[in-house]
Amino acid sequence: MTATTTNPVLRVAPAPPAEAAAYFRASLAFHTDVSDVAAALAAGGDPGFVLVDIRSTESWDQGHIPGAVHLPTALVTEQAGLLLDRDVPVVTYCWGPGCNGATRAALALAELGYRVKEMLGGFEYWVREGFAHKTREGAARRAADPLTAPVAAADCGC
């Protein structure tokens, strides 16, 4: 038996390099991550996108990213035009990897004509990587989780 018949990783062969490059390039057109969003926001000035928290008001009050616009998924269709400029790319986020609310909001926004990306990791990873956030009590920040941000600068080295 060859490795490809016994190894579950290689049971289906990897795509040819050109196909893999096209797939990963397309993936980056749809997704960004917490560290890249944090770096863009920390650079000062206009980051070139608007960050949208699509969670409920209760979730927003529990904690959200400073500067984010609050637009719950259920209200995207009726309120996006009031809160967002179609010429400015949108980055959506939800609670974390186990939540598909940011994906659903991104779909709704794309169907309304917005250019949109989803922030992988959501609010959970924003907090776990040690970035500042706001709660109903005010500004907050937790120490970075060494499993998500092992480098002192909270940069995954990506």
Contacts in CASP RR format, 6 or more apart in sequence:
PFRMAT RR
TARGET T0000
AUTHOR 0000-0000-0000
METHOD contacts of the structure
MODEL  1
MTATTTNPVLRVAPAPPAEAAAYFRASLAFHTDVSDVAAALAAGGDPGFV
LVDIRSTESWDQGHIPGAVHLPTALVTEQAGLLLDRDVPVVTYCWGPGCN
GATRAALALAELGYRVKEMLGGFEYWVREGFAHKTREGAARRAADPLTAP
VAAADCGC
3 10 0 8 1.000
4 10 0 8 1.000
4 11 0 8 1.000
4 13 0 8 1.000
5 11 0 8 1.000
14 20 0 8 1.000
15 23 0 8 1.000
29 117 0 8 1.000
30 106 0 8 1.000
30 117 0 8 1.000
30 118 0 8 1.000
31 117 0 8 1.000
31 118 0 8 1.000
31 119 0 8 1.000
31 120 0 8 1.000
32 91 0 8 1.000
32 117 0 8 1.000
32 118 0 8 1.000
32 119 0 8 1.000
32 120 0 8 1.000
33 119 0 8 1.000
33 120 0 8 1.000
33 121 0 8 1.000
33 125 0 8 1.000
33 156 0 8 1.000
33 158 0 8 1.000
34 119 0 8 1.000
34 120 0 8 1.000
34 121 0 8 1.000
34 122 0 8 1.000
34 125 0 8 1.000
34 126 0 8 1.000
34 129 0 8 1.000
34 131 0 8 1.000
35 129 0 8 1.000
35 149 0 8 1.000
35 154 0 8 1.000
35 155 0 8 1.000
35 156 0 8 1.000
35 158 0 8 1.000
37 51 0 8 1.000
37 65 0 8 1.000
37 91 0 8 1.000
37 119 0 8 1.000
37 126 0 8 1.000
38 126 0 8 1.000
38 129 0 8 1.000
38 131 0 8 1.000
38 154 0 8 1.000
40 47 0 8 1.000
40 48 0 8 1.000
40 49 0 8 1.000
41 47 0 8 1.000
41 51 0 8 1.000
41 65 0 8 1.000
41 66 0 8 1.000
41 67 0 8 1.000
48 88 0 8 1.000
48 89 0 8 1.000
49 88 0 8 1.000
49 89 0 8 1.000
49 90 0 8 1.000
49 91 0 8 1.000
49 117 0 8 1.000
50 69 0 8 1.000
50 84 0 8 1.000
50 85 0 8 1.000
50 88 0 8 1.000
50 89 0 8 1.000
50 90 0 8 1.000
50 91 0 8 1.000
51 65 0 8 1.000
51 67 0 8 1.000
51 68 0 8 1.000
51 69 0 8 1.000
51 91 0 8 1.000
51 93 0 8 1.000
51 119 0 8 1.000
52 68 0 8 1.000
52 69 0 8 1.000
52 70 0 8 1.000
52 71 0 8 1.000
52 84 0 8 1.000
52 90 0 8 1.000
52 91 0 8 1.000
52 92 0 8 1.000
52 93 0 8 1.000
52 105 0 8 1.000
52 109 0 8 1.000
53 59 0 8 1.000
53 60 0 8 1.000
53 64 0 8 1.000
53 65 0 8 1.000
53 68 0 8 1.000
53 69 0 8 1.000
53 70 0 8 1.000
53 71 0 8 1.000
53 93 0 8 1.000
53 123 0 8 1.000
54 71 0 8 1.000
54 72 0 8 1.000
54 73 0 8 1.000
54 76 0 8 1.000
54 92 0 8 1.000
54 93 0 8 1.000
54 94 0 8 1.000
54 101 0 8 1.000
54 102 0 8 1.000
54 104 0 8 1.000
54 105 0 8 1.000
55 64 0 8 1.000
55 72 0 8 1.000
55 94 0 8 1.000
55 95 0 8 1.000
55 101 0 8 1.000
55 123 0 8 1.000
56 72 0 8 1.000
57 70 0 8 1.000
57 72 0 8 1.000
59 95 0 8 1.000
59 123 0 8 1.000
60 70 0 8 1.000
61 135 0 8 1.000
61 136 0 8 1.000
62 135 0 8 1.000
62 136 0 8 1.000
63 123 0 8 1.000
63 133 0 8 1.000
63 134 0 8 1.000
63 135 0 8 1.000
63 136 0 8 1.000
63 140 0 8 1.000
64 70 0 8 1.000
64 123 0 8 1.000
64 133 0 8 1.000
64 134 0 8 1.000
65 93 0 8 1.000
65 123 0 8 1.000
65 126 0 8 1.000
65 131 0 8 1.000
65 133 0 8 1.000
65 134 0 8 1.000
66 132 0 8 1.000
66 133 0 8 1.000
66 134 0 8 1.000
66 139 0 8 1.000
68 93 0 8 1.000
69 83 0 8 1.000
69 84 0 8 1.000
71 79 0 8 1.000
71 80 0 8 1.000
71 83 0 8 1.000
71 84 0 8 1.000
71 105 0 8 1.000
73 101 0 8 1.000
73 104 0 8 1.000
73 105 0 8 1.000
73 108 0 8 1.000
76 105 0 8 1.000
76 108 0 8 1.000
76 109 0 8 1.000
76 112 0 8 1.000
77 108 0 8 1.000
77 112 0 8 1.000
80 108 0 8 1.000
80 109 0 8 1.000
80 112 0 8 1.000
80 114 0 8 1.000
81 112 0 8 1.000
84 90 0 8 1.000
84 109 0 8 1.000
84 114 0 8 1.000
86 113 0 8 1.000
86 114 0 8 1.000
89 114 0 8 1.000
89 115 0 8 1.000
89 116 0 8 1.000
89 117 0 8 1.000
90 106 0 8 1.000
90 109 0 8 1.000
90 114 0 8 1.000
90 115 0 8 1.000
90 116 0 8 1.000
90 117 0 8 1.000
91 116 0 8 1.000
91 117 0 8 1.000
91 118 0 8 1.000
91 119 0 8 1.000
92 101 0 8 1.000
92 102 0 8 1.000
92 103 0 8 1.000
92 105 0 8 1.000
92 106 0 8 1.000
92 109 0 8 1.000
92 116 0 8 1.000
92 117 0 8 1.000
92 118 0 8 1.000
92 119 0 8 1.000
93 102 0 8 1.000
93 118 0 8 1.000
93 119 0 8 1.000
93 121 0 8 1.000
93 122 0 8 1.000
93 123 0 8 1.000
93 126 0 8 1.000
94 100 0 8 1.000
94 101 0 8 1.000
94 102 0 8 1.000
94 103 0 8 1.000
94 105 0 8 1.000
94 122 0 8 1.000
94 123 0 8 1.000
95 122 0 8 1.000
95 123 0 8 1.000
95 124 0 8 1.000
96 121 0 8 1.000
96 122 0 8 1.000
96 123 0 8 1.000
96 124 0 8 1.000
96 125 0 8 1.000
97 120 0 8 1.000
97 121 0 8 1.000
97 122 0 8 1.000
97 124 0 8 1.000
97 125 0 8 1.000
99 122 0 8 1.000
102 118 0 8 1.000
102 119 0 8 1.000
102 122 0 8 1.000
103 118 0 8 1.000
106 116 0 8 1.000
106 117 0 8 1.000
106 118 0 8 1.000
109 116 0 8 1.000
110 116 0 8 1.000
123 133 0 8 1.000
125 148 0 8 1.000
126 133 0 8 1.000
127 133 0 8 1.000
127 142 0 8 1.000
128 142 0 8 1.000
128 144 0 8 1.000
128 145 0 8 1.000
128 147 0 8 1.000
128 148 0 8 1.000
128 149 0 8 1.000
129 144 0 8 1.000
129 145 0 8 1.000
129 148 0 8 1.000
129 149 0 8 1.000
129 154 0 8 1.000
130 141 0 8 1.000
130 142 0 8 1.000
130 143 0 8 1.000
130 144 0 8 1.000
130 145 0 8 1.000
130 149 0 8 1.000
130 154 0 8 1.000
131 141 0 8 1.000
131 154 0 8 1.000
132 139 0 8 1.000
132 140 0 8 1.000
132 141 0 8 1.000
133 139 0 8 1.000
133 140 0 8 1.000
133 141 0 8 1.000
134 140 0 8 1.000
144 154 0 8 1.000
149 155 0 8 1.000
149 156 0 8 1.000
151 157 0 8 1.000
END
